[in-house]
Amino acid sequence: MKTSFKTVALIGKYKSPEIAGPLLELGRFLQDRGVRVLLDRLTASHIGDCPYPVLGLEELGKEADLAIVIGGDGTMLNIARTFAPYDVALVGINQGRLGFLTDISIDTMIETIGAMLDGGFVTEERMLLEAGIFRGGERVFEVLAFNDVVVSKGVKGSLIEFEVRIDGQFIYTQRADGLIVATPTGSTAYALSSGGPIVHPSLQVMALVPVCPHTLSNRPIVISSDCTVEIIVRDADDPRSHFDSHSRFDLREGDRIVVRRCAHSISLLHPAGHSYYGMLREKLNWNRE
């Protein structure tokens, strides 16, 4: 991760015209600090007369030292996947309630970003997953996921039957609504609502969380990120796979979904004093001191 932020990319929530004002304000502040400001092409379409160079996301990844994302956690998920191959740190500014990933309030962004440019930040390295779908020995789809890889029954309602293997070793055959393979980041998303554990983001692990399993003894399991997970669809009417709820692929019986840790990671920057446990207390309404 680069620690001298000379070029900053600004990225706003897709189809959200209301971010124009805060984004331009932040851009002017950065320029006054001597920072080169770049703008995402889709974001620029909501700005009108844009005063900054406009680039596509991949070009931004090559040019920027830091990307500031204004939106919500969903926006951050998409940007993280795109920027994974590039050495670009990410900062999240939330338009509304503070998120798990976008933890800076839009009301205090100028003061907070200024302090972070002066070195007042903490860094979290977050792992990603890479998933490939194989059909008859041929790879037919591949994608990165920041939160999770999900194999599900689809919309027809009947359970899906699948086999799970870890590093080639048979684990179980299960009938369920689906199975979630989650990163520590994704442990507070769909996996949490399905009864999975909260996993600290500093850990390099994956959580396998069944969704409404037919066998009640089938419980979530946490495994090393060095493992390779294989999910083979055995019996299903309308099986599907989802990746961070941003990408989808329709499955067939016999398809094999292979999930492993991505070689790239993402650096998330938080304001100095950031506490993961404090964020959990706020988001999950745990008892306060």
C-alpha positions as a Markdown table, in Angstrom:
| # | Residue | x | y | z |
|---|---|---|---|---|
| 1 | Met | 0.0 | 0.0 | 0.0 |
| 2 | Lys | 1.2 | 3.5 | -0.9 |
| 3 | Thr | 1.4 | 5.8 | 2.1 |
| 4 | Ser | 2.0 | 9.1 | 0.3 |
| 5 | Phe | -1.3 | 10.1 | -1.2 |
| 6 | Lys | -0.4 | 12.4 | -4.1 |
| 7 | Thr | -3.2 | 11.2 | -6.4 |
| 8 | Val | -6.7 | 10.5 | -5.1 |
| 9 | Ala | -9.6 | 9.0 | -7.0 |
| 10 | Leu | -13.2 | 10.0 | -6.0 |
| 11 | Ile | -15.9 | 7.5 | -6.6 |
| 12 | Gly | -19.6 | 8.0 | -5.8 |
| 13 | Lys | -22.6 | 5.7 | -5.4 |
| 14 | Tyr | -24.0 | 4.6 | -8.8 |
| 15 | Lys | -27.0 | 6.6 | -10.0 |
| 16 | Ser | -26.9 | 8.9 | -6.9 |
| 17 | Pro | -27.0 | 12.5 | -8.1 |
| 18 | Glu | -27.1 | 13.8 | -4.5 |
| 19 | Ile | -23.4 | 13.0 | -4.0 |
| 20 | Ala | -22.4 | 15.7 | -6.5 |
| 21 | Gly | -22.3 | 18.5 | -3.8 |
| 22 | Pro | -20.2 | 16.6 | -1.2 |
| 23 | Leu | -18.0 | 15.1 | -3.9 |
| 24 | Leu | -17.1 | 18.5 | -5.4 |
| 25 | Glu | -16.5 | 20.0 | -1.9 |
| 26 | Leu | -14.1 | 17.2 | -1.1 |
| 27 | Gly | -12.4 | 17.6 | -4.5 |
| 28 | Arg | -11.8 | 21.3 | -3.8 |
| 29 | Phe | -10.4 | 20.5 | -0.4 |
| 30 | Leu | -8.0 | 17.9 | -1.8 |
| 31 | Gln | -6.8 | 20.2 | -4.5 |
| 32 | Asp | -6.2 | 22.9 | -1.9 |
| 33 | Arg | -4.0 | 20.4 | -0.1 |
| 34 | Gly | -1.9 | 19.9 | -3.3 |
| 35 | Val | -3.5 | 16.5 | -4.1 |
| 36 | Arg | -4.2 | 15.5 | -7.7 |
| 37 | Val | -7.9 | 14.6 | -8.0 |
| 38 | Leu | -9.3 | 12.1 | -10.5 |
| 39 | Leu | -13.0 | 11.2 | -10.9 |
| 40 | Asp | -14.7 | 7.9 | -11.9 |
| 41 | Arg | -16.4 | 8.0 | -15.2 |
| 42 | Leu | -19.8 | 6.9 | -14.0 |
| 43 | Thr | -19.7 | 9.3 | -11.1 |
| 44 | Ala | -18.8 | 12.1 | -13.4 |
| 45 | Ser | -22.1 | 11.6 | -15.3 |
| 46 | His | -23.9 | 13.0 | -12.3 |
| 47 | Ile | -21.6 | 16.0 | -11.8 |
| 48 | Gly | -22.3 | 18.1 | -14.9 |
| 49 | Asp | -19.4 | 20.3 | -15.7 |
| 50 | Cys | -16.7 | 18.2 | -14.1 |
| 51 | Pro | -13.5 | 20.1 | -13.2 |
| 52 | Tyr | -11.3 | 16.9 | -12.8 |
| 53 | Pro | -9.9 | 14.4 | -15.1 |
| 54 | Val | -12.3 | 11.5 | -15.7 |
| 55 | Leu | -11.2 | 7.9 | -16.0 |
| 56 | Gly | -12.6 | 4.4 | -16.0 |
| 57 | Leu | -12.2 | 2.3 | -12.8 |
| 58 | Glu | -9.3 | 0.2 | -14.2 |
| 59 | Glu | -7.5 | 3.4 | -15.2 |
| 60 | Leu | -8.1 | 4.9 | -11.8 |
| 61 | Gly | -6.6 | 1.8 | -10.2 |
| 62 | Lys | -3.4 | 2.3 | -12.2 |
| 63 | Glu | -3.2 | 6.0 | -11.5 |
| 64 | Ala | -4.4 | 6.6 | -7.9 |
| 65 | Asp | -2.6 | 6.1 | -4.6 |
| 66 | Leu | -5.9 | 6.4 | -2.6 |
| 67 | Ala | -9.6 | 6.0 | -3.6 |
| 68 | Ile | -12.3 | 7.7 | -1.5 |
| 69 | Val | -15.7 | 6.1 | -2.0 |
| 70 | Ile | -18.8 | 8.1 | -1.2 |
| 71 | Gly | -21.9 | 5.9 | -0.8 |
| 72 | Gly | -22.5 | 2.8 | 1.2 |
| 73 | Asp | -21.1 | -0.6 | 1.9 |
| 74 | Gly | -22.6 | -1.9 | -1.4 |
| 75 | Thr | -20.6 | 0.7 | -3.4 |
| 76 | Met | -17.4 | -0.2 | -1.5 |
| 77 | Leu | -17.9 | -3.9 | -2.2 |
| 78 | Asn | -18.0 | -3.3 | -5.9 |
| 79 | Ile | -15.0 | -0.9 | -5.9 |
| 80 | Ala | -12.9 | -3.3 | -3.7 |
| 81 | Arg | -13.4 | -6.1 | -6.2 |
| 82 | Thr | -12.4 | -3.9 | -9.1 |
| 83 | Phe | -9.3 | -2.4 | -7.4 |
| 84 | Ala | -8.1 | -5.7 | -5.9 |
| 85 | Pro | -5.3 | -6.1 | -8.5 |
| 86 | Tyr | -4.0 | -2.6 | -7.8 |
| 87 | Asp | -2.1 | -1.2 | -4.8 |
| 88 | Val | -4.7 | 1.3 | -4.0 |
| 89 | Ala | -6.0 | 2.0 | -0.4 |
| 90 | Leu | -9.7 | 2.6 | 0.1 |
| 91 | Val | -11.5 | 5.0 | 2.4 |
| 92 | Gly | -15.3 | 4.9 | 2.8 |
| 93 | Ile | -17.6 | 7.9 | 3.4 |
| 94 | Asn | -21.2 | 7.0 | 4.2 |
| 95 | Gln | -24.1 | 9.1 | 3.0 |
| 96 | Gly | -26.4 | 8.0 | 5.8 |
| 97 | Arg | -25.9 | 5.7 | 8.7 |
| 98 | Leu | -22.3 | 4.5 | 9.3 |
| 99 | Gly | -21.6 | 1.2 | 7.6 |
| 100 | Phe | -19.3 | -1.7 | 8.3 |
| 101 | Leu | -17.0 | -0.6 | 5.5 |
| 102 | Thr | -17.9 | 3.0 | 5.0 |
| 103 | Asp | -17.4 | 4.4 | 8.5 |
| 104 | Ile | -16.8 | 8.1 | 7.9 |
| 105 | Ser | -19.8 | 10.4 | 8.2 |
| 106 | Ile | -20.3 | 12.7 | 5.3 |
| 107 | Asp | -20.9 | 15.6 | 7.8 |
| 108 | Thr | -17.3 | 15.3 | 9.2 |
| 109 | Met | -15.5 | 14.1 | 6.0 |
| 110 | Ile | -13.4 | 17.2 | 5.5 |
| 111 | Glu | -12.0 | 17.3 | 9.0 |
| 112 | Thr | -11.5 | 13.5 | 9.0 |
| 113 | Ile | -9.9 | 13.2 | 5.5 |
| 114 | Gly | -7.6 | 16.1 | 6.4 |
| 115 | Ala | -6.4 | 14.3 | 9.5 |
| 116 | Met | -5.9 | 11.1 | 7.5 |
| 117 | Leu | -3.8 | 12.9 | 4.9 |
| 118 | Asp | -1.6 | 14.0 | 7.8 |
| 119 | Gly | -1.1 | 10.4 | 8.7 |
| 120 | Gly | -3.9 | 10.0 | 11.3 |
| 121 | Phe | -5.3 | 6.6 | 10.1 |
| 122 | Val | -5.2 | 2.9 | 10.9 |
| 123 | Thr | -4.9 | 0.3 | 8.2 |
| 124 | Glu | -6.8 | -3.0 | 7.8 |
| 125 | Glu | -5.8 | -5.6 | 5.3 |
| 126 | Arg | -8.9 | -7.5 | 4.1 |
| 127 | Met | -8.8 | -10.7 | 2.1 |
| 128 | Leu | -10.9 | -11.5 | -0.9 |
| 129 | Leu | -12.1 | -14.8 | -2.5 |
| 130 | Glu | -11.7 | -16.0 | -6.1 |
| 131 | Ala | -14.3 | -18.4 | -7.4 |
| 132 | Gly | -14.4 | -20.4 | -10.5 |
| 133 | Ile | -17.3 | -22.5 | -11.9 |
| 134 | Phe | -16.5 | -25.6 | -13.8 |
| 135 | Arg | -18.9 | -27.5 | -16.1 |
| 136 | Gly | -17.7 | -30.7 | -17.6 |
| 137 | Gly | -14.1 | -29.9 | -16.9 |
| 138 | Glu | -14.3 | -26.4 | -18.5 |
| 139 | Arg | -14.1 | -23.2 | -16.5 |
| 140 | Val | -17.3 | -21.3 | -17.5 |
| 141 | Phe | -17.2 | -18.4 | -15.1 |
| 142 | Glu | -14.7 | -16.7 | -12.7 |
| 143 | Val | -15.1 | -13.7 | -10.4 |
| 144 | Leu | -13.7 | -12.1 | -7.2 |
| 145 | Ala | -15.8 | -11.7 | -4.0 |
| 146 | Phe | -15.1 | -9.4 | -1.0 |
| 147 | Asn | -18.0 | -10.6 | 1.2 |
| 148 | Asp | -19.1 | -14.1 | 0.1 |
| 149 | Val | -19.7 | -16.7 | -2.5 |
| 150 | Val | -23.2 | -18.2 | -2.2 |
| 151 | Val | -24.7 | -21.3 | -3.8 |
| 152 | Ser | -28.5 | -21.2 | -3.5 |
| 153 | Lys | -31.7 | -23.0 | -4.5 |
| 154 | Gly | -32.9 | -20.2 | -6.7 |
| 155 | Val | -36.5 | -19.0 | -6.9 |
| 156 | Lys | -38.4 | -22.2 | -7.3 |
| 157 | Gly | -38.5 | -23.0 | -3.6 |
| 158 | Ser | -37.2 | -26.6 | -3.4 |
| 159 | Leu | -34.0 | -27.4 | -1.5 |
| 160 | Ile | -30.7 | -27.8 | -3.3 |
| 161 | Glu | -28.5 | -30.8 | -2.7 |
| 162 | Phe | -24.8 | -30.3 | -2.8 |
| 163 | Glu | -21.5 | -31.9 | -1.9 |
| 164 | Val | -18.7 | -30.1 | -0.1 |
| 165 | Arg | -15.0 | -30.9 | -0.3 |
| 166 | Ile | -12.1 | -29.1 | 1.4 |
| 167 | Asp | -8.7 | -29.6 | -0.1 |
| 168 | Gly | -10.1 | -32.6 | -2.0 |
| 169 | Gln | -11.4 | -34.3 | 1.2 |
| 170 | Phe | -15.1 | -35.1 | 1.3 |
| 171 | Ile | -16.9 | -33.2 | 4.1 |
| 172 | Tyr | -20.6 | -33.8 | 3.6 |
| 173 | Thr | -23.6 | -34.0 | 1.3 |
| 174 | Gln | -26.3 | -31.6 | 2.4 |
| 175 | Arg | -29.8 | -30.5 | 1.5 |
| 176 | Ala | -30.4 | -26.9 | 2.3 |
| 177 | Asp | -31.5 | -23.5 | 0.9 |
| 178 | Gly | -27.9 | -23.0 | 0.2 |
| 179 | Leu | -24.3 | -22.5 | 1.4 |
| 180 | Ile | -22.3 | -19.4 | 2.1 |
| 181 | Val | -18.5 | -19.2 | 1.9 |
| 182 | Ala | -17.7 | -15.9 | 3.6 |
| 183 | Thr | -14.6 | -13.9 | 4.2 |
| 184 | Pro | -14.1 | -12.2 | 7.6 |
| 185 | Thr | -15.5 | -9.1 | 6.0 |
| 186 | Gly | -18.6 | -11.0 | 4.8 |
| 187 | Ser | -19.1 | -12.6 | 8.3 |
| 188 | Thr | -21.2 | -9.6 | 9.2 |
| 189 | Ala | -23.4 | -9.8 | 6.1 |
| 190 | Tyr | -25.5 | -12.7 | 4.8 |
| 191 | Ala | -23.6 | -15.2 | 6.8 |
| 192 | Leu | -24.5 | -13.4 | 10.1 |
| 193 | Ser | -28.2 | -13.5 | 9.3 |
| 194 | Ser | -27.8 | -17.3 | 8.6 |
| 195 | Gly | -26.3 | -18.0 | 12.0 |
| 196 | Gly | -22.7 | -17.7 | 11.2 |
| 197 | Pro | -20.0 | -16.4 | 13.5 |
| 198 | Ile | -18.6 | -12.9 | 13.5 |
| 199 | Val | -15.0 | -13.2 | 12.4 |
| 200 | His | -12.4 | -10.5 | 13.2 |
| 201 | Pro | -11.1 | -9.0 | 9.9 |
| 202 | Ser | -7.5 | -9.6 | 10.9 |
| 203 | Leu | -8.0 | -13.3 | 10.7 |
| 204 | Gln | -7.1 | -15.2 | 7.4 |
| 205 | Val | -10.0 | -17.6 | 7.4 |
| 206 | Met | -13.2 | -18.6 | 5.5 |
| 207 | Ala | -16.5 | -19.4 | 7.1 |
| 208 | Leu | -18.8 | -22.1 | 5.6 |
| 209 | Val | -22.3 | -21.3 | 6.7 |
| 210 | Pro | -25.3 | -23.5 | 5.6 |
| 211 | Val | -28.6 | -21.7 | 4.9 |
| 212 | Cys | -31.5 | -23.5 | 6.5 |
| 213 | Pro | -30.0 | -27.0 | 6.4 |
| 214 | His | -32.3 | -29.9 | 6.3 |
| 215 | Thr | -30.0 | -31.7 | 8.8 |
| 216 | Leu | -30.0 | -29.6 | 12.0 |
| 217 | Ser | -26.6 | -31.0 | 13.1 |
| 218 | Asn | -25.0 | -29.3 | 10.1 |
| 219 | Arg | -23.3 | -26.2 | 11.6 |
| 220 | Pro | -21.0 | -23.4 | 10.4 |
| 221 | Ile | -17.4 | -24.2 | 10.2 |
| 222 | Val | -14.3 | -21.9 | 10.1 |
| 223 | Ile | -11.3 | -23.0 | 8.0 |
| 224 | Ser | -8.0 | -21.7 | 7.0 |
| 225 | Ser | -7.8 | -19.3 | 4.0 |
| 226 | Asp | -5.1 | -21.6 | 2.6 |
| 227 | Cys | -7.9 | -24.2 | 1.9 |
| 228 | Thr | -9.7 | -24.8 | -1.3 |
| 229 | Val | -13.4 | -25.3 | -1.1 |
| 230 | Glu | -15.3 | -27.3 | -3.7 |
| 231 | Ile | -19.1 | -27.3 | -3.9 |
| 232 | Ile | -20.7 | -29.8 | -6.4 |
| 233 | Val | -24.4 | -29.4 | -7.3 |
| 234 | Arg | -26.0 | -32.8 | -7.0 |
| 235 | Asp | -29.7 | -32.2 | -7.2 |
| 236 | Ala | -31.5 | -28.9 | -7.8 |
| 237 | Asp | -34.4 | -27.4 | -9.8 |
| 238 | Asp | -33.1 | -23.8 | -10.2 |
| 239 | Pro | -29.5 | -23.6 | -8.6 |
| 240 | Arg | -27.7 | -20.3 | -8.7 |
| 241 | Ser | -24.5 | -18.7 | -7.4 |
| 242 | His | -24.1 | -15.2 | -6.1 |
| 243 | Phe | -21.0 | -13.2 | -5.4 |
| 244 | Asp | -21.3 | -10.2 | -3.1 |
| 245 | Ser | -24.9 | -9.8 | -4.4 |
| 246 | His | -23.2 | -8.0 | -7.4 |
| 247 | Ser | -22.7 | -10.9 | -9.8 |
| 248 | Arg | -24.8 | -14.0 | -10.5 |
| 249 | Phe | -24.4 | -17.2 | -12.4 |
| 250 | Asp | -27.1 | -19.8 | -13.2 |
| 251 | Leu | -25.9 | -23.3 | -12.2 |
| 252 | Arg | -26.7 | -26.8 | -13.5 |
| 253 | Glu | -26.6 | -30.2 | -11.8 |
| 254 | Gly | -23.0 | -31.4 | -11.9 |
| 255 | Asp | -21.4 | -27.9 | -11.8 |
| 256 | Arg | -18.5 | -27.5 | -9.5 |
| 257 | Ile | -17.8 | -24.2 | -7.7 |
| 258 | Val | -14.2 | -23.9 | -6.6 |
| 259 | Val | -13.4 | -21.2 | -4.0 |
| 260 | Arg | -10.0 | -20.1 | -2.7 |
| 261 | Arg | -8.3 | -17.1 | -1.3 |
| 262 | Cys | -7.4 | -14.4 | -3.8 |
| 263 | Ala | -3.8 | -13.6 | -4.1 |
| 264 | His | -4.6 | -9.9 | -3.8 |
| 265 | Ser | -5.9 | -8.1 | -0.7 |
| 266 | Ile | -7.5 | -4.8 | 0.0 |
| 267 | Ser | -6.2 | -2.1 | 2.3 |
| 268 | Leu | -9.0 | -0.2 | 4.1 |
| 269 | Leu | -8.1 | 3.0 | 5.9 |
| 270 | His | -10.0 | 4.1 | 9.0 |
| 271 | Pro | -9.6 | 7.3 | 11.1 |
| 272 | Ala | -7.2 | 7.2 | 14.0 |
| 273 | Gly | -8.9 | 5.6 | 17.0 |
| 274 | His | -11.1 | 3.4 | 14.9 |
| 275 | Ser | -12.4 | 0.4 | 16.9 |
| 276 | Tyr | -13.8 | -2.7 | 15.2 |
| 277 | Tyr | -15.5 | -3.7 | 18.4 |
| 278 | Gly | -17.0 | -0.2 | 18.8 |
| 279 | Met | -18.3 | -0.4 | 15.3 |
| 280 | Leu | -20.0 | -3.8 | 16.1 |
| 281 | Arg | -21.6 | -2.3 | 19.2 |
| 282 | Glu | -23.1 | 0.5 | 17.2 |
| 283 | Lys | -24.2 | -1.5 | 14.2 |
| 284 | Leu | -25.6 | -4.5 | 16.2 |
| 285 | Asn | -27.0 | -2.4 | 19.0 |
| 286 | Trp | -25.1 | -4.2 | 21.7 |
| 287 | Asn | -25.2 | -2.8 | 25.3 |
| 288 | Arg | -23.3 | 0.4 | 25.7 |
| 289 | Glu | -20.9 | 1.2 | 28.6 |
